[in-house]
Amino acid sequence: MFQAFLNMWRVKELRNKLLFTLAMIAIYRIGFFIPLPAVNQAMLEKFASNLNSSAFGNVLQFVGIFTGGSLSQSTIFGLGIMPYISASIILQLLTTVVPSLQALQKEGPAGQQKIIEWTRYITVGLCLVQGGFWLRVMQSQNLVEPAYTTGSGLILFLICGLTGLTAGGVFLMWVGEQIDKYGIGNGASLIITAGIIHRMPGAVTTVAENFDVQGGPGKFGIDTVIFLTASFIFVVAGAIVITQGQRRIPIQQAKHTRGRRVYGGQKTYLPLRVNHGGVMPIIFASALMLFPSILLGWLSSAANANLGSWPTWLTDSVFFFDRNFRSQGYLYIVFYVGMIYFFAYFWTTVQFQPKEVATQLRDHGSFIPGLRPGPRTAEYLEVVMERITYVGAGFLSIIAIIPTIVSTAMNIPFMITQFLGGTGVLIVVSVMLDFVQRIEANLMMRNYQGFLSSGGSGKGPRIRGGGMM
């Protein structure tokens, strides 16, 4: 691996791409130290710490996965890359149901460029909406300096804050596109990954500061540290298995005789991913499960305020569901797992079209041995995809609920157990696997030994003028 690391810097083109990507990520991190004007950062930090156990605090933690926790700091990159990701998902879903967008997607580069343009417009709109909501929350919670709470000062705060948040979101969208064009890897995904990884040193520091060999009250004993380390390794390995797992369907190409030559007849396979939806089922399930928590939290507050005036059965029901629908409650976990399964099948249905795949196989003269091309092939692919999606959703459910179970059972802060599973780990694993595979492809293309390959001298030919050194 050390040799492969050195090989990365031998290729001039790859070295420039890596340096450009690192520079863009560094610029992204610098934005976290540029605060919005007129915001009392000390009061905001105190406000965020008091919300850790509330429904709105869960919203901030979920959004923080994509923003690196910048909303609690109120910086110009407070919205992160999330508006751009949301806009991309919206257009991706609309493309599957709107015929005009489907036709536009099939037009090639021109159609793709038009879809990218619409994605940018939607991103700006989402930045304005989300930024306005967050500024309104800060203003209602008295987190703004007194001179900017009323009158012209408030208007100036809203204009400057909304401009700063929108400009920061659009700038991050531009950074992601520049990484796609001039760097290596998926720009938006790398930005999200950087926002997640930067939390890890804080979690490690917390464990180190509270470490005690004897494991006293409120301390982490040696057994707890070993368990956390082993669990982290196990979960990361499981996430890699889920991300890379495939069901390979054998494909046979038909033979074609042209003159005296016979073409085709090769055997290949059709890879069907076990986790075809990636991390999207967990993201959708987590986002949707926030609304019942917020609603029940509001009803619980109202029931406490009107205790005695409401019917007993109503207050008891509200308190029961509010207690068990929090992230540690069993009802929350049951519904959470159910939503993961639902969105796993939903996203697979949206992304994978068995009829279209069967048609493409038939048009290319390929077929699955033992099955007739056309409807029978599509039916077989649909059945196989349903079965492997069930297994993939089960793995996703296990990884998603591990942080909550460990945090509740062992009384470990969630900021530590969040690295034992959930959305963040899946995002980091999938993005880093894609990043390594792209570097591997660049190295192998130039006859260099990569991270995933073995054998060879590890050093490619020195070709002048061909991008090698």
C-alpha positions as CSV (number, residue, x, y, z in Angstrom):
1,M,0.0,0.0,0.0
2,F,2.9,2.4,0.7
3,Q,4.2,1.7,-2.8
4,A,0.7,2.5,-4.2
5,F,0.7,5.7,-2.2
6,L,4.0,6.7,-3.7
7,N,2.7,5.8,-7.2
8,M,-0.1,8.4,-6.9
9,W,2.4,11.2,-6.8
10,R,4.5,9.9,-9.7
11,V,1.8,10.6,-12.3
12,K,1.7,14.3,-12.9
13,E,-1.9,14.4,-14.0
14,L,-3.1,12.4,-11.1
15,R,-1.0,14.4,-8.7
16,N,-2.5,17.7,-10.0
17,K,-6.0,16.3,-9.6
18,L,-5.3,15.2,-6.0
19,L,-3.8,18.5,-5.0
20,F,-6.7,20.4,-6.6
21,T,-9.2,18.3,-4.7
22,L,-7.4,18.8,-1.4
23,A,-7.3,22.6,-2.1
24,M,-11.0,22.7,-2.7
25,I,-11.8,20.8,0.5
26,A,-9.5,23.1,2.4
27,I,-11.4,26.1,1.0
28,Y,-14.6,24.4,2.1
29,R,-13.3,24.0,5.7
30,I,-12.1,27.6,5.8
31,G,-15.7,28.7,5.4
32,F,-16.6,27.3,8.8
33,F,-14.6,30.0,10.5
34,I,-16.5,32.9,8.8
35,P,-19.6,33.6,10.9
36,L,-22.8,35.3,9.9
37,P,-23.0,39.0,11.0
38,A,-25.1,40.1,14.0
39,V,-25.3,36.5,15.5
40,N,-24.4,36.0,19.2
41,Q,-22.2,32.9,18.8
42,A,-22.0,32.2,22.5
43,M,-25.7,32.2,23.0
44,L,-26.2,30.1,19.8
45,E,-23.8,27.5,21.1
46,K,-25.6,27.3,24.4
47,F,-28.9,27.1,22.6
48,A,-27.7,24.2,20.5
49,S,-26.3,22.3,23.5
50,N,-29.7,22.6,25.3
51,L,-31.5,21.1,22.3
52,N,-29.5,17.8,22.1
53,S,-32.3,15.8,23.7
54,S,-35.2,17.6,22.0
55,A,-36.9,16.9,18.6
56,F,-35.5,20.1,17.1
57,G,-32.1,19.0,18.3
58,N,-32.6,15.8,16.4
59,V,-33.3,17.9,13.3
60,L,-30.0,19.8,13.9
61,Q,-28.0,16.6,14.3
62,F,-29.5,15.1,11.1
63,V,-28.8,18.3,9.1
64,G,-25.4,18.4,10.7
65,I,-24.5,15.2,8.8
66,F,-24.5,17.2,5.6
67,T,-23.3,20.5,7.1
68,G,-20.6,19.4,9.5
69,G,-22.4,21.0,12.5
70,S,-22.1,24.5,11.1
71,L,-25.7,25.4,11.9
72,S,-24.7,25.5,15.6
73,Q,-21.9,27.9,14.6
74,S,-24.0,29.9,12.1
75,T,-21.3,30.4,9.4
76,I,-21.7,31.3,5.8
77,F,-21.5,27.6,4.9
78,G,-24.3,26.8,7.4
79,L,-26.5,25.2,4.8
80,G,-23.7,23.1,3.5
81,I,-24.1,21.1,0.3
82,M,-27.5,19.8,1.3
83,P,-29.6,22.2,-0.9
84,Y,-27.7,21.0,-4.0
85,I,-28.1,17.3,-3.0
86,S,-31.8,17.9,-2.4
87,A,-32.2,19.6,-5.7
88,S,-30.5,16.7,-7.5
89,I,-32.7,14.1,-5.8
90,I,-35.8,16.1,-6.6
91,L,-34.9,16.2,-10.3
92,Q,-33.8,12.6,-10.3
93,L,-37.2,11.5,-9.0
94,L,-39.1,13.8,-11.4
95,T,-37.2,12.4,-14.3
96,T,-38.7,8.9,-13.6
97,V,-42.3,10.2,-13.7
98,V,-42.3,13.2,-16.0
99,P,-42.1,12.2,-19.7
100,S,-40.6,15.6,-20.8
101,L,-37.7,15.2,-18.4
102,Q,-37.2,11.6,-19.6
103,A,-37.0,12.8,-23.2
104,L,-34.6,15.5,-22.1
105,Q,-32.4,13.0,-20.4
106,K,-32.2,10.9,-23.5
107,E,-30.9,13.8,-25.6
108,G,-27.4,13.3,-24.5
109,P,-25.0,16.0,-23.3
110,A,-27.3,18.8,-24.3
111,G,-30.2,17.4,-22.3
112,Q,-27.9,16.7,-19.3
113,Q,-26.6,20.2,-19.4
114,K,-30.2,21.5,-19.2
115,I,-31.0,19.3,-16.3
116,I,-27.9,20.6,-14.5
117,E,-29.0,24.2,-15.1
118,W,-32.4,23.5,-13.6
119,T,-30.7,21.8,-10.6
120,R,-28.8,25.0,-10.0
121,Y,-32.0,27.1,-10.1
122,I,-33.7,24.7,-7.6
123,T,-30.6,24.9,-5.4
124,V,-30.9,28.7,-5.1
125,G,-34.6,28.4,-4.2
126,L,-33.9,25.8,-1.5
127,C,-31.1,27.9,-0.1
128,L,-33.5,30.9,0.2
129,V,-36.2,28.8,1.9
130,Q,-33.9,26.9,4.3
131,G,-31.8,30.0,5.0
132,G,-35.0,32.0,5.8
133,F,-36.2,29.3,8.1
134,W,-33.0,29.2,10.1
135,L,-32.7,33.0,10.4
136,R,-36.3,33.1,11.6
137,V,-35.4,30.5,14.3
138,M,-32.4,32.5,15.5
139,Q,-34.5,35.7,15.6
140,S,-37.3,34.0,17.6
141,Q,-34.9,32.5,20.1
142,N,-33.2,35.9,20.7
143,L,-29.9,34.7,19.3
144,V,-29.3,37.9,17.4
145,E,-27.6,41.0,18.8
146,P,-30.1,43.5,20.3
147,A,-29.4,46.2,17.7
148,Y,-30.7,43.8,14.9
149,T,-33.9,42.5,16.5
150,T,-36.4,45.1,15.4
151,G,-37.0,47.7,12.7
152,S,-34.4,48.4,10.1
153,G,-31.8,46.4,12.0
154,L,-33.9,43.3,11.7
155,I,-34.4,43.8,8.0
156,L,-30.7,44.4,7.5
157,F,-29.9,41.2,9.5
158,L,-32.4,39.1,7.4
159,I,-31.0,40.5,4.1
160,C,-27.4,40.0,5.0
161,G,-27.9,36.6,6.6
162,L,-30.0,35.3,3.7
163,T,-27.5,36.6,1.2
164,G,-24.6,35.0,3.1
165,L,-26.3,31.6,3.5
166,T,-27.4,31.5,-0.1
167,A,-24.1,32.6,-1.4
168,G,-22.4,30.0,0.7
169,G,-24.6,27.2,-0.5
170,V,-24.2,28.2,-4.1
171,F,-20.4,28.5,-3.7
172,L,-20.2,25.0,-2.3
173,M,-22.2,23.8,-5.3
174,W,-19.6,25.4,-7.5
175,V,-16.8,23.8,-5.5
176,G,-18.4,20.4,-6.0
177,E,-18.7,21.0,-9.7
178,Q,-15.1,22.1,-9.9
179,I,-13.9,18.9,-8.2
180,D,-15.9,16.9,-10.6
181,K,-14.3,18.7,-13.5
182,Y,-10.7,19.2,-12.5
183,G,-10.3,17.0,-9.5
184,I,-10.9,13.4,-8.7
185,G,-14.0,11.8,-7.1
186,N,-17.5,13.1,-6.7
187,G,-17.3,16.7,-5.5
188,A,-20.6,16.9,-3.5
189,S,-20.0,13.5,-1.9
190,L,-16.4,14.5,-0.9
191,I,-17.7,17.7,0.7
192,I,-20.3,15.7,2.7
193,T,-17.6,13.2,3.8
194,A,-15.3,16.0,4.9
195,G,-18.1,17.4,7.0
196,I,-18.6,14.0,8.7
197,I,-15.0,13.1,9.2
198,H,-14.1,16.4,10.9
199,R,-16.3,15.3,13.9
200,M,-14.3,12.1,14.5
201,P,-11.4,13.8,16.4
202,G,-13.9,15.3,18.8
203,A,-15.4,11.9,19.6
204,V,-11.9,10.4,20.1
205,T,-10.9,13.3,22.3
206,T,-14.0,12.8,24.4
207,V,-13.2,9.1,24.9
208,A,-9.6,9.9,25.8
209,E,-10.6,12.6,28.3
210,N,-13.0,10.3,30.1
211,F,-10.9,7.1,30.0
212,D,-10.4,5.3,33.2
213,V,-8.9,1.8,33.4
214,Q,-11.2,0.9,36.3
215,G,-14.2,2.3,34.5
216,G,-15.7,4.5,37.2
217,P,-19.0,6.4,37.0
218,G,-19.2,8.5,33.9
219,K,-15.9,7.0,32.6
220,F,-14.9,4.7,29.8
221,G,-13.2,1.5,31.0
222,I,-10.8,-0.5,29.0
223,D,-13.5,-3.0,28.1
224,T,-15.7,-0.1,26.7
225,V,-12.8,1.2,24.6
226,I,-12.1,-2.2,23.2
227,F,-15.8,-2.7,22.5
228,L,-16.1,0.6,20.7
229,T,-12.9,-0.1,18.6
230,A,-14.0,-3.6,17.6
231,S,-17.6,-2.4,16.8
232,F,-16.2,0.4,14.6
233,I,-14.1,-2.1,12.7
234,F,-17.0,-4.5,12.4
235,V,-19.4,-1.9,11.2
236,V,-17.0,-0.4,8.6
237,A,-16.3,-3.9,7.3
238,G,-20.1,-4.6,7.1
239,A,-20.7,-1.3,5.3
240,I,-18.0,-2.3,2.7
241,V,-19.7,-5.6,2.2
242,I,-23.1,-4.0,1.7
243,T,-21.6,-1.4,-0.7
244,Q,-19.7,-3.9,-2.8
245,G,-22.1,-6.8,-2.6
246,Q,-23.5,-8.0,-5.9
247,R,-25.7,-10.8,-7.3
248,R,-24.2,-11.7,-10.7
249,I,-26.6,-12.8,-13.3
250,P,-25.0,-14.9,-16.1
251,I,-25.4,-13.4,-19.6
252,Q,-24.8,-15.1,-22.9
253,Q,-24.3,-13.2,-26.1
254,A,-25.8,-14.6,-29.2
255,K,-23.5,-15.7,-32.0
256,H,-23.6,-13.8,-35.3
257,T,-22.2,-15.2,-38.5
258,R,-20.8,-12.6,-41.0
259,G,-19.2,-14.2,-44.0
260,R,-16.9,-16.8,-42.7
261,R,-16.4,-15.2,-39.3
262,V,-18.5,-15.9,-36.2
263,Y,-19.0,-12.9,-33.7
264,G,-20.3,-13.0,-30.2
265,G,-21.0,-16.0,-28.1
266,Q,-19.0,-14.7,-25.1
267,K,-20.2,-15.2,-21.5
268,T,-20.5,-12.3,-19.1
269,Y,-22.7,-11.3,-16.2
270,L,-25.1,-8.6,-15.1
271,P,-24.2,-7.2,-11.7
272,L,-27.1,-6.4,-9.4
273,R,-26.1,-4.5,-6.3
274,V,-27.4,-5.9,-3.0
275,N,-27.8,-2.3,-1.7
276,H,-29.0,-0.7,-4.9
277,G,-30.4,2.3,-3.1
278,G,-27.1,3.1,-1.4
279,V,-27.6,5.4,1.6
280,M,-30.8,7.0,0.3
281,P,-33.2,4.8,2.2
282,I,-31.7,5.8,5.5
283,I,-31.6,9.5,4.6
284,F,-35.3,9.4,3.5
285,A,-36.4,7.4,6.6
286,S,-34.4,9.6,9.0
287,A,-35.9,12.8,7.4
288,L,-39.4,11.5,7.5
289,M,-39.2,10.2,11.1
290,L,-38.3,13.7,12.3
291,F,-41.8,15.0,11.7
292,P,-43.6,12.7,14.2
293,S,-40.9,13.5,16.8
294,I,-41.5,17.2,16.3
295,L,-45.3,16.9,16.4
296,L,-45.3,14.7,19.5
297,G,-42.9,17.0,21.2
298,W,-45.2,19.9,20.6
299,L,-48.2,17.9,21.7
300,S,-46.4,16.9,24.9
301,S,-45.6,20.5,25.7
302,A,-49.2,21.5,25.1
303,A,-50.4,18.6,27.3
304,N,-48.1,19.7,30.2
305,A,-49.4,23.2,29.9
306,N,-53.0,22.0,30.0
307,L,-52.6,19.2,32.5
308,G,-55.9,18.6,34.1
309,S,-58.1,20.3,31.5
310,W,-57.4,17.6,28.8
311,P,-59.0,14.2,29.1
312,T,-56.8,11.7,31.0
313,W,-56.8,9.2,28.1
314,L,-55.6,11.9,25.7
315,T,-52.7,13.2,27.9
316,D,-51.6,9.6,28.7
317,S,-51.6,8.7,25.0
318,V,-49.6,11.8,24.1
319,F,-47.0,11.1,26.9
320,F,-46.8,7.4,25.9
321,F,-46.2,8.1,22.2
322,D,-43.8,11.0,22.9
323,R,-41.7,8.9,25.3
324,N,-41.6,5.9,22.9
325,F,-41.2,7.8,19.7
326,R,-38.0,9.5,20.6
327,S,-34.8,8.1,19.0
328,Q,-34.3,5.7,21.9
329,G,-37.9,4.4,22.0
330,Y,-38.9,1.0,20.6
331,L,-41.8,2.4,18.6
332,Y,-39.4,4.8,16.9
333,I,-37.0,1.9,16.1
334,V,-39.8,-0.3,14.7
335,F,-41.2,2.4,12.5
336,Y,-37.7,3.5,11.5
337,V,-36.8,0.0,10.3
338,G,-40.2,-0.2,8.4
339,M,-39.5,3.1,6.7
340,I,-36.0,1.9,5.7
341,Y,-37.5,-1.2,4.0
342,F,-40.1,0.9,2.3
343,F,-37.7,3.4,0.9
344,A,-35.2,0.6,-0.1
345,Y,-37.9,-0.9,-2.3
346,F,-39.1,2.5,-3.5
347,W,-35.7,3.7,-4.5
348,T,-34.9,0.4,-6.2
349,T,-38.1,0.6,-8.1
350,V,-37.2,4.1,-9.2
351,Q,-33.6,3.4,-10.2
352,F,-33.9,-0.1,-11.6
353,Q,-36.3,-0.8,-14.5
354,P,-36.4,-4.6,-15.3
355,K,-38.3,-4.1,-18.5
356,E,-35.8,-1.6,-19.8
357,V,-32.8,-3.8,-18.9
358,A,-34.5,-6.8,-20.6
359,T,-35.1,-4.7,-23.7
360,Q,-31.5,-3.6,-23.8
361,L,-30.3,-7.2,-23.5
362,R,-32.5,-8.3,-26.3
363,D,-31.5,-5.4,-28.5
364,H,-27.8,-6.2,-28.0
365,G,-28.4,-9.9,-28.8
366,S,-27.8,-11.1,-25.2
367,F,-29.9,-13.3,-23.0
368,I,-30.0,-15.1,-19.7
369,P,-29.5,-18.8,-20.2
370,G,-32.7,-20.7,-19.8
371,L,-34.9,-17.6,-20.1
372,R,-36.5,-16.2,-23.2
373,P,-35.7,-12.5,-24.0
374,G,-38.3,-10.0,-23.3
375,P,-41.1,-10.2,-20.6
376,R,-39.8,-13.5,-19.1
377,T,-36.4,-12.0,-18.5
378,A,-37.9,-8.8,-17.0
379,E,-40.0,-10.9,-14.6
380,Y,-37.0,-12.9,-13.5
381,L,-34.9,-9.8,-12.9
382,E,-37.7,-8.2,-10.9
383,V,-38.0,-11.3,-8.6
384,V,-34.2,-11.4,-8.1
385,M,-34.1,-7.7,-7.3
386,E,-36.9,-8.0,-4.8
387,R,-35.1,-10.8,-2.9
388,I,-31.7,-9.1,-2.7
389,T,-33.3,-5.8,-1.8
390,Y,-34.9,-7.5,1.2
391,V,-31.5,-8.6,2.4
392,G,-29.9,-5.3,1.6
393,A,-32.6,-3.4,3.6
394,G,-32.0,-5.7,6.5
395,F,-28.3,-4.9,6.6
396,L,-29.1,-1.2,6.3
397,S,-31.6,-1.5,9.2
398,I,-29.0,-3.1,11.4
399,I,-26.3,-0.5,10.7
400,A,-28.9,2.3,11.1
401,I,-30.0,1.3,14.6
402,I,-26.7,0.2,16.1
403,P,-25.7,3.8,17.3
404,T,-29.0,4.2,19.1
405,I,-28.9,0.7,20.7
406,V,-25.3,1.1,21.9
407,S,-25.9,4.6,23.2
408,T,-29.0,3.5,25.2
409,A,-27.7,0.2,26.5
410,M,-24.2,1.4,27.5
411,N,-25.0,5.0,28.3
412,I,-22.5,6.3,25.8
413,P,-23.0,9.8,24.3
414,F,-24.5,9.7,20.8
415,M,-21.7,11.9,19.4
416,I,-19.5,8.8,20.0
417,T,-21.8,6.0,18.9
418,Q,-22.8,7.8,15.7
419,F,-19.6,6.5,14.2
420,L,-20.7,2.9,14.9
421,G,-23.3,3.1,12.1
422,G,-26.0,5.2,10.6
423,T,-26.0,7.5,7.6
424,G,-22.5,9.0,8.2
425,V,-20.6,5.7,8.2
426,L,-22.3,4.5,5.0
427,I,-21.6,7.8,3.2
428,V,-18.0,7.9,4.2
429,V,-17.4,4.2,3.3
430,S,-19.2,4.5,-0.1
431,V,-17.5,7.8,-1.0
432,M,-14.0,6.6,0.0
433,L,-14.4,3.3,-1.9
434,D,-15.4,5.3,-5.0
435,F,-12.4,7.6,-4.4
436,V,-9.9,4.8,-4.1
437,Q,-11.3,3.0,-7.1
438,R,-10.9,6.1,-9.3
439,I,-7.3,6.5,-8.1
440,E,-6.8,2.8,-8.9
441,A,-8.2,3.2,-12.4
442,N,-5.8,6.1,-13.0
443,L,-2.8,4.1,-11.8
444,M,-3.7,0.9,-13.7
445,M,-4.3,2.9,-16.9
446,R,-0.6,4.0,-16.7
447,N,0.7,0.5,-15.7
448,Y,1.3,1.4,-12.1
449,Q,0.4,-0.9,-9.2
450,G,-2.6,0.4,-7.3
451,F,-4.2,-0.1,-3.9
452,L,-6.3,-3.0,-5.0
453,S,-3.9,-4.7,-7.3
454,S,-1.0,-7.0,-6.6
455,G,2.1,-8.1,-8.3
456,G,4.4,-6.3,-10.7
457,S,7.2,-4.0,-10.0
458,G,4.9,-1.1,-8.9
459,K,6.6,1.3,-11.3
460,G,5.3,2.1,-14.8
461,P,7.2,3.0,-17.9
462,R,8.7,6.5,-18.2
463,I,7.1,8.0,-21.3
464,R,7.9,11.5,-22.3
465,G,5.0,13.7,-23.3
466,G,2.4,11.1,-22.2
467,G,1.6,12.5,-18.8
468,M,4.0,10.3,-17.0
469,M,7.2,11.2,-15.2
